[in-house]
Amino acid sequence: EAQVTQNPRYLITVTGKKLTVTCSQNMNHEYMSWYRQDPGLGLRQIYYSMNVEVTDKGDVPEGYKVSRKEKRNFPLILESPSPNQTSLYFCASSSLAGGLTDTQYFGPGTRLTVL
Amino acid sequence: QKEVEQNSGPLSVPEGAIASLNCTYSDRGSQSFFWYRQYSGKSPELIMFIYSNGDKEDGRFTAQLNKASQYVSLLIRDSQPSDSATYLCAVNAPFSDDKIIFGKGTRLHILP
């Protein structure tokens, strides 16, 4: 089954404790992206990657890191989480066959709480 | 900053009626337009995409695009309670790496 998986689905942590949220897709998509979603602010892009070893900042990259060492995986790293990073996070992937405007497939989301 | 604007709602529509959702965008160069549906606490899922001016129909859903006026709409015919969700409009930004810009979404509530 074609899918985007994220882990963990729920995470409660404390300020400053490094964490990684994993994202994996099995559709051989070139493009992967991380979003955060907050009430009243909609979906905001954190980082995206057009292919292996190619990553770029989105609209809200501060406090986050990503890597793309393999095509299927795109982990999101919070080196020193802060309470303002409490949010619902989505990973998404897309084929670039039709340009970047192909349909994005979203993972199930990770609800992160930073105390 | 390229923008995609939607009325946040909630938009309340009686069951069986037509729900009309609207979206405006600021980038005249945008060429790809998407409607995603998102249930509370779930991930967005694609409903429709449209690239050309005019109407595109898929079952109970019709997307309408007017590039001259820079708006795109989604009509849902014979609305069902299961259509109650937040609908996100998304538009490509061709001069920003072609990335996709999402609106903040419109909450739709179908009244049984």
Interface residues (C-beta under 8 A of the other chain):
Chain A: Y35 G40 L41 G42 L43 Q45 Y48 M50 D56 G58 L88 F90 G99 L100 T101 T103 Q104 F106 G107 P108 G109
Chain B: S8 Q31 S32 F34 G41 K42 S43 P44 E45 L46 F49 L88 A90 N92 D97 D98 K99 I100 F102 G103 K104 G105
